[in-house]
Amino acid sequence: MKFRSWSRKDANEEVHSPSRVVELWEVSLQHGEETPTHQHESREELLIALEGRGEVQKENGALELFPGHVVVVPAGTPFSLLNRSGLPMRGLLVAIHRPGLVVPVEQERVTAGELEDMIENIPARLGRAQALQAIITLFDLAGHLSEQIESAIGLNTETGLRTLEAIEEQVMGAVVRISRAYFPGVDLQPPRC
């Protein structure tokens, strides 16, 4: 399997780095080779077969790729390219970057109850990896809640701000609990003057 980037030249025959908008790659796959399934959030890809046959596997099935045929893979679409033809396949891949295009990923809704349950179930003792994972999960849940509050009632309203402040207070208290579980017996309070 080979992917080779093609450089471009302008009318003065000067070689330039690849464009920020379009990239051109030569693709070669031997029989039985396959790219991993992947997706590009902010670029479309055009796959053009020059020699041999291939398949573009997408969630909704396979599309044949053969000379004179183009397969368009929209941004955000998981896909892989494979060759089961018994012969080598060679083609071009044109990547069209769309800097402003990011396919929105549907976020799962999170409830305040899930955050409270997570905080309530912090164990009395935690190892380093468990403590880090708990903090990551905590901030992930709080971040999702914050986004939901912003889209539902806004953060420029009194209700939105109070709700966000309440979540921040819960999160900070939970971070202290996690720290105490990781460092049992250590006073984590700053000295009072």
Backbone hydrogen bonds in HBPLUS format (Angstrom, degrees):
<---DONOR---> <-ACCEPTOR-->    atom                        ^
c    i                          cat <-CA-CA->   ^        H-A-AA   ^      H-
h    n   atom  resd res      DA  || num        DHA   H-A  angle D-A-AA Bond
n    s   type  num  typ     dist DA aas  dist angle  dist       angle   num
A0002-LYS N   A0028-SER O   2.90 MM  26  5.04 154.8  1.97 143.5 148.9     1
A0028-SER N   A0002-LYS O   2.90 MM  26  5.04 153.2  1.97 148.8 151.7     2
A0004-ARG N   A0026-GLU O   2.90 MM  22  5.09 159.3  1.95 145.3 152.1     3
A0026-GLU N   A0004-ARG O   2.76 MM  22  5.09 164.3  1.78 146.8 150.2     4
A0006-TRP N   A0024-LEU O   2.91 MM  18  5.62 168.3  1.92 162.2 158.6     5
A0016-HIS N   A0008-ARG O   3.00 MM   8  5.81 168.0  2.02 168.2 167.9     6
A0010-ASP N   A0014-GLU O   3.24 MM   4  5.82 151.7  2.32 146.3 152.2     7
A0013-GLU N   A0010-ASP O   2.94 MM   3  5.45 157.5  1.99 124.9 126.2     8
A0097-HIS N   A0021-VAL O   2.60 MM  76  4.77 156.6  1.65 153.3 156.9     9
A0023-GLU N   A0095-ALA O   2.90 MM  72  5.03 151.4  1.98 141.4 149.8    10
A0095-ALA N   A0023-GLU O   2.91 MM  72  5.03 157.9  1.96 141.2 148.1    11
A0025-TRP N   A0093-LEU O   2.89 MM  68  5.04 156.3  1.95 147.6 154.8    12
A0093-LEU N   A0025-TRP O   2.81 MM  68  5.04 156.5  1.87 148.1 152.7    13
A0027-VAL N   A0091-GLY O   2.79 MM  64  5.13 173.3  1.79 145.3 146.6    14
A0091-GLY N   A0027-VAL O   2.84 MM  64  5.13 156.0  1.89 149.2 154.2    15
A0029-LEU N   A0089-MET O   2.90 MM  60  5.20 161.2  1.94 147.1 153.3    16
A0089-MET N   A0029-LEU O   2.81 MM  60  5.20 161.7  1.84 156.4 162.6    17
A0033-GLU N   A0030-GLN O   3.03 MM   3  5.59 165.3  2.05 139.0 140.9    18
A0032-GLY N   A0083-ASN O   2.66 MM  51  5.49 155.4  1.72 154.4 160.1    19
A0083-ASN N   A0033-GLU O   3.03 MM  50  5.76 151.4  2.11 168.5 174.0    20
A0035-THR N   A0081-LEU O   2.86 MM  46  5.41 160.0  1.90 155.0 161.6    21
A0038-HIS N   A0079-PHE O   2.91 MM  41  5.60 157.8  1.96 148.6 150.5    22
A0079-PHE N   A0038-HIS O   2.84 MM  41  5.60 154.7  1.91 150.4 156.1    23
A0076-GLY N   A0040-HIS O   2.77 MM  36  5.46 160.8  1.81 135.3 138.6    24
A0098-ARG N   A0042-SER O   2.81 MM  56  5.44 171.8  1.81 162.0 159.1    25
A0044-GLU N   A0096-ILE O   3.01 MM  52  5.22 151.6  2.10 144.7 143.2    26
A0096-ILE N   A0044-GLU O   2.87 MM  52  5.22 166.4  1.89 150.3 154.9    27
A0045-GLU N   A0073-VAL O   3.03 MM  28  5.13 158.7  2.07 140.2 147.0    28
A0073-VAL N   A0045-GLU O   2.76 MM  28  5.13 167.6  1.78 160.7 164.3    29
A0046-LEU N   A0094-VAL O   2.83 MM  48  5.02 157.8  1.88 142.9 150.6    30
A0094-VAL N   A0046-LEU O   2.88 MM  48  5.02 165.0  1.90 148.5 153.5    31
A0047-LEU N   A0071-VAL O   2.85 MM  24  5.15 167.8  1.86 152.6 156.7    32
A0071-VAL N   A0047-LEU O   2.94 MM  24  5.15 158.7  1.99 144.3 151.2    33
A0048-ILE N   A0092-LEU O   2.85 MM  44  5.08 171.8  1.86 158.9 160.4    34
A0092-LEU N   A0048-ILE O   2.73 MM  44  5.08 154.2  1.80 149.1 157.5    35
A0050-LEU N   A0090-ARG O   2.76 MM  40  5.58 164.1  1.79 145.9 148.2    36
A0051-GLU N   A0090-ARG O   2.97 MM  39  5.05 161.6  2.01 145.1 145.5    37
A0090-ARG N   A0051-GLU O   2.89 MM  39  5.05 161.5  1.93 135.5 138.9    38
A0054-GLY N   A0065-LEU O   2.79 MM  11  4.89 152.8  1.86 148.0 153.2    39
A0065-LEU N   A0054-GLY O   2.81 MM  11  4.89 154.2  1.87 144.2 137.5    40
A0055-GLU N   A0082-LEU O   2.82 MM  27  5.32 151.5  1.90 154.7 159.8    41
A0082-LEU N   A0055-GLU O   2.92 MM  27  5.32 161.8  1.96 153.3 158.5    42
A0056-VAL N   A0063-LEU O   2.86 MM   7  5.14 160.5  1.90 148.9 155.6    43
A0063-LEU N   A0056-VAL O   2.91 MM   7  5.14 152.5  1.98 135.8 144.8    44
A0057-GLN N   A0080-SER O   2.81 MM  23  5.19 152.3  1.89 151.4 158.3    45
A0080-SER N   A0057-GLN O   2.99 MM  23  5.19 140.5  2.15 137.5 148.1    46
A0058-LYS N   A0061-GLY O   2.84 MM   3  5.29 164.7  1.86 149.3 154.4    47
A0061-GLY N   A0058-LYS O   2.99 MM   3  5.29 161.7  2.02 121.5 120.8    48
A0069-HIS N   A0066-PHE O   2.90 MM   3  5.47 137.7  2.08 151.5 154.8    49
A0077-THR N   A0074-PRO O   3.26 MM   3  5.80 142.3  2.41 142.2 139.3    50
A0101-LEU N   A0098-ARG O   2.71 MM   3  5.16 157.5  1.76 123.1 131.1    51
A0114-GLU N   A0111-THR O   3.08 MM   3  5.33 130.0  2.34 100.2 112.1    52
A0116-GLU N   A0112-ALA O   2.92 MM   4  6.24 162.9  1.95 152.9 157.8    53
A0117-ASP N   A0113-GLY O   2.82 MM   4  6.01 159.1  1.86 148.6 154.2    54
A0118-MET N   A0114-GLU O   2.98 MM   4  6.14 159.6  2.02 144.5 150.0    55
A0119-ILE N   A0115-LEU O   3.00 MM   4  6.26 161.6  2.04 151.9 156.6    56
A0120-GLU N   A0116-GLU O   2.83 MM   4  5.99 161.6  1.87 151.5 157.3    57
A0121-ASN N   A0117-ASP O   2.99 MM   4  6.11 141.5  2.14 145.6 154.6    58
A0122-ILE N   A0119-ILE O   3.29 MM   3  5.55 156.2  2.35 117.0 114.7    59
A0126-LEU N   A0181-ALA O   2.94 MM  55  5.26 152.0  2.02 121.2 116.3    60
A0131-ALA N   A0127-GLY O   2.87 MM   4  6.04 158.8  1.92 155.3 161.4    61
A0132-LEU N   A0128-ARG O   2.96 MM   4  6.23 165.3  1.98 155.9 159.5    62
A0133-GLN N   A0129-ALA O   2.93 MM   4  6.09 162.0  1.96 148.4 153.9    63
A0134-ALA N   A0130-GLN O   2.87 MM   4  6.03 154.4  1.94 145.8 153.1    64
A0135-ILE N   A0131-ALA O   3.01 MM   4  6.28 157.1  2.06 149.7 155.2    65
A0136-ILE N   A0132-LEU O   2.93 MM   4  6.19 161.1  1.97 151.9 157.3    66
A0137-THR N   A0133-GLN O   2.91 MM   4  6.08 166.9  1.93 152.4 155.8    67
A0138-LEU N   A0134-ALA O   2.89 MM   4  5.98 157.0  1.94 144.5 151.6    68
A0139-PHE N   A0135-ILE O   2.94 MM   4  6.16 168.2  1.95 154.6 156.3    69
A0140-ASP N   A0136-ILE O   2.91 MM   4  6.03 148.9  2.01 146.0 155.6    70
A0141-LEU N   A0137-THR O   2.92 MM   4  6.13 167.1  1.94 154.6 156.9    71
A0142-ALA N   A0138-LEU O   2.98 MM   4  6.19 167.3  2.00 151.1 155.2    72
A0143-GLY N   A0139-PHE O   2.86 MM   4  5.89 151.9  1.94 139.4 147.2    73
A0144-HIS N   A0140-ASP O   3.03 MM   4  6.30 159.6  2.08 150.5 155.1    74
A0145-LEU N   A0141-LEU O   2.96 MM   4  6.23 161.1  1.99 152.5 158.1    75
A0146-SER N   A0142-ALA O   2.89 MM   4  6.08 158.2  1.94 148.0 154.0    76
A0147-GLU N   A0143-GLY O   3.00 MM   4  6.28 158.3  2.05 148.8 153.9    77
A0148-GLN N   A0144-HIS O   2.96 MM   4  6.21 157.2  2.01 149.2 155.6    78
A0149-ILE N   A0145-LEU O   2.86 MM   4  6.12 156.8  1.91 153.1 159.5    79
A0150-GLU N   A0146-SER O   2.93 MM   4  6.15 162.6  1.96 149.8 154.6    80
A0151-SER N   A0147-GLU O   2.98 MM   4  6.23 161.0  2.02 149.2 153.7    81
A0152-ALA N   A0148-GLN O   2.90 MM   4  5.97 148.3  2.00 144.9 154.0    82
A0153-ILE N   A0149-ILE O   2.88 MM   4  5.76 165.8  1.90 153.4 157.3    83
A0154-GLY N   A0149-ILE O   3.06 MM   5  6.18 137.1  2.25 143.7 145.7    84
A0154-GLY N   A0150-GLU O   3.05 MM   4  4.02 121.8  2.40 100.7 114.0    85
A0161-LEU N   A0157-THR O   2.94 MM   4  6.17 164.9  1.96 154.4 158.2    86
A0162-ARG N   A0158-GLU O   2.95 MM   4  6.11 165.5  1.97 151.3 155.5    87
A0163-THR N   A0159-THR O   2.95 MM   4  6.06 160.3  1.99 149.3 155.0    88
A0164-LEU N   A0160-GLY O   2.97 MM   4  6.15 161.0  2.01 147.4 152.7    89
A0165-GLU N   A0161-LEU O   2.86 MM   4  6.06 158.5  1.91 151.4 157.6    90
A0166-ALA N   A0162-ARG O   2.97 MM   4  6.17 151.9  2.05 145.6 152.7    91
A0167-ILE N   A0163-THR O   3.09 MM   4  6.41 154.0  2.16 146.6 153.4    92
A0168-GLU N   A0164-LEU O   2.90 MM   4  6.18 163.0  1.93 153.4 158.1    93
A0169-GLU N   A0165-GLU O   2.94 MM   4  6.13 153.8  2.01 145.7 152.5    94
A0170-GLN N   A0166-ALA O   3.06 MM   4  6.33 156.8  2.12 144.7 150.5    95
A0171-VAL N   A0167-ILE O   2.90 MM   4  6.17 159.7  1.94 154.6 160.4    96
A0172-MET N   A0168-GLU O   2.93 MM   4  6.14 165.5  1.95 153.1 156.3    97
A0173-GLY N   A0169-GLU O   3.04 MM   4  6.20 160.8  2.07 146.9 152.4    98
A0174-ALA N   A0170-GLN O   2.90 MM   4  6.12 150.4  1.99 145.1 153.9    99
A0175-VAL N   A0171-VAL O   2.88 MM   4  6.18 151.0  1.96 151.3 159.2   100
A0176-VAL N   A0172-MET O   3.14 MM   4  6.44 155.0  2.20 145.9 151.7   101
A0177-ARG N   A0173-GLY O   3.02 MM   4  6.36 155.8  2.08 144.6 151.4   102
A0178-ILE N   A0174-ALA O   2.82 MM   4  6.09 160.3  1.85 154.3 159.3   103
A0179-SER N   A0175-VAL O   2.90 MM   4  6.09 158.3  1.95 146.0 152.4   104
A0180-ARG N   A0176-VAL O   2.88 MM   4  6.14 156.0  1.94 150.2 156.8   105
A0181-ALA N   A0177-ARG O   2.92 MM   4  6.17 146.4  2.04 144.0 153.6   106
A0182-TYR N   A0178-ILE O   2.94 MM   4  6.21 137.6  2.13 143.0 154.8   107
A0182-TYR N   A0179-SER O   3.17 MM   3  5.02 125.8  2.48  90.8 104.8   108
A0183-PHE N   A0179-SER O   2.77 MM   4  5.95 151.2  1.85 149.6 158.2   109
A0186-VAL N   A0183-PHE O   3.27 MM   3  5.83 159.8  2.32 138.9 138.3   110
